[in-house]
């Protein structure tokens, strides 16, 4: 087996120690990092390689960063591994998702306490019986932030899946029956949203003893009772609550 | 198929009726511990015993509360929780003893459980394995506040809910020793804080029924005991 070289500048994210703060936002979309960085003070573009685009700035004087993960568990695991290696220890995944319960209204936020490991990447780390659970203090900070900013939210479980089209068009997949039965189980279990990265992030968080959490905009809801339910793509509330949550954590960490 | 009821119309195994318990129920494993727990209630009252299920009720802050033992393991726990939900309970705290998983955890430490490793068979009769067995955030926060108010140090984390007590204590003598040991190492690496036998199924059944559940465990045996 070839000897693996661990260079100072990490292979995929193209960054080294000192380039990011302890606190890192993880959106999926590289394009969204620019929007998030605008909410930092003194933000600066640090690196942009493949789907990994990183800005670093400050919030309340504390160094914070945003690094995109790309879509899915495989690219997310790489980003999180390399960010931990250069000193990050607190992660909030921010993203969009689909609702799963009939009463959910697009535009509300889903704070993800835990994730269904409906993906392959986390299985390379940990047997499937281990729960993908976020850090309770990060989740509580997100909840306090949503309450403070008076944004509708719910706390619950997300489905982290590997196949976007397997969710949206299961009927055309050879494994259609399985996909549909499992989706029904997740709904009956009370899952509140469906996205593609949280499970991997939470499992890595448990293994490396770093803090993780997730907050998703419920952009659409295929399970809605309302036949005329729309799509919401406005990210302002999502980003405002995420920033406020990091402020709360920074304040707590300074006191500790 | 209709659920079998006792002659008196009570639940088949716990022998309780609607109105017998309040919303809030403690769930120890050991029937012998119910009386001790009930001694902390106002107006404690023994209600019924059948098999490993012993129930007392009483009051806390003038609210009706109860304690029902589950027996050891997820099969008997699932029955207790199903039947308690059927008669109106909606908030559960599993309270029990556990073994340590992390080096440095000491006997006497208290673990507030956030999620459970589904290292058992019962919850798989309800939900595919990828679904996380996770506690209710409000219950977790309440237990944290309770520990802080009572000035009792606590650990927050994941429990291993296993089916085999002796598979954990003495894996070498099992034909699947290597598998047991490899998996135990994964749970250690994942940061699990304690090992017990009932939390996973409580959390899964609570998620399905939209009820609140949490767990608090005394670390009774330290990791040193095992090695």
HADDOCK unambig.tbl for C-alpha pairs under 7 A between the chains (distance, minus, plus):
assign (segid A and resid 114 and name CA) (segid B and resid 132 and name CA) 6.49 0.50 0.50
assign (segid A and resid 114 and name CA) (segid B and resid 134 and name CA) 6.86 0.50 0.50
assign (segid A and resid 115 and name CA) (segid B and resid 132 and name CA) 6.23 0.50 0.50
assign (segid A and resid 116 and name CA) (segid B and resid 130 and name CA) 5.31 0.50 0.50
assign (segid A and resid 116 and name CA) (segid B and resid 131 and name CA) 4.39 0.50 0.50
assign (segid A and resid 116 and name CA) (segid B and resid 132 and name CA) 5.67 0.50 0.50
assign (segid A and resid 117 and name CA) (segid B and resid 130 and name CA) 4.64 0.50 0.50
assign (segid A and resid 117 and name CA) (segid B and resid 131 and name CA) 6.40 0.50 0.50
assign (segid A and resid 118 and name CA) (segid B and resid 130 and name CA) 6.00 0.50 0.50
assign (segid A and resid 126 and name CA) (segid B and resid 186 and name CA) 6.42 0.50 0.50
assign (segid A and resid 128 and name CA) (segid B and resid 129 and name CA) 6.34 0.50 0.50
assign (segid A and resid 128 and name CA) (segid B and resid 130 and name CA) 5.74 0.50 0.50
assign (segid A and resid 129 and name CA) (segid B and resid 117 and name CA) 5.25 0.50 0.50
assign (segid A and resid 129 and name CA) (segid B and resid 118 and name CA) 4.60 0.50 0.50
assign (segid A and resid 129 and name CA) (segid B and resid 119 and name CA) 6.00 0.50 0.50
assign (segid A and resid 129 and name CA) (segid B and resid 129 and name CA) 5.88 0.50 0.50
assign (segid A and resid 129 and name CA) (segid B and resid 130 and name CA) 6.71 0.50 0.50
assign (segid A and resid 130 and name CA) (segid B and resid 117 and name CA) 4.37 0.50 0.50
assign (segid A and resid 130 and name CA) (segid B and resid 118 and name CA) 6.41 0.50 0.50
assign (segid A and resid 131 and name CA) (segid B and resid 115 and name CA) 6.33 0.50 0.50
assign (segid A and resid 131 and name CA) (segid B and resid 116 and name CA) 6.20 0.50 0.50
assign (segid A and resid 131 and name CA) (segid B and resid 117 and name CA) 5.71 0.50 0.50
assign (segid A and resid 131 and name CA) (segid B and resid 132 and name CA) 4.50 0.50 0.50
assign (segid A and resid 131 and name CA) (segid B and resid 133 and name CA) 6.03 0.50 0.50
assign (segid A and resid 132 and name CA) (segid B and resid 132 and name CA) 6.10 0.50 0.50
assign (segid A and resid 133 and name CA) (segid B and resid 115 and name CA) 6.63 0.50 0.50
assign (segid A and resid 185 and name CA) (segid B and resid 127 and name CA) 6.47 0.50 0.50
assign (segid A and resid 188 and name CA) (segid B and resid 208 and name CA) 5.76 0.50 0.50
assign (segid A and resid 189 and name CA) (segid B and resid 207 and name CA) 5.39 0.50 0.50
assign (segid A and resid 189 and name CA) (segid B and resid 208 and name CA) 4.21 0.50 0.50
assign (segid A and resid 190 and name CA) (segid B and resid 207 and name CA) 6.16 0.50 0.50
assign (segid A and resid 190 and name CA) (segid B and resid 208 and name CA) 6.23 0.50 0.50
assign (segid A and resid 206 and name CA) (segid B and resid 190 and name CA) 5.27 0.50 0.50
assign (segid A and resid 206 and name CA) (segid B and resid 191 and name CA) 6.02 0.50 0.50
assign (segid A and resid 207 and name CA) (segid B and resid 189 and name CA) 5.80 0.50 0.50
assign (segid A and resid 207 and name CA) (segid B and resid 190 and name CA) 4.28 0.50 0.50
assign (segid A and resid 207 and name CA) (segid B and resid 191 and name CA) 6.29 0.50 0.50
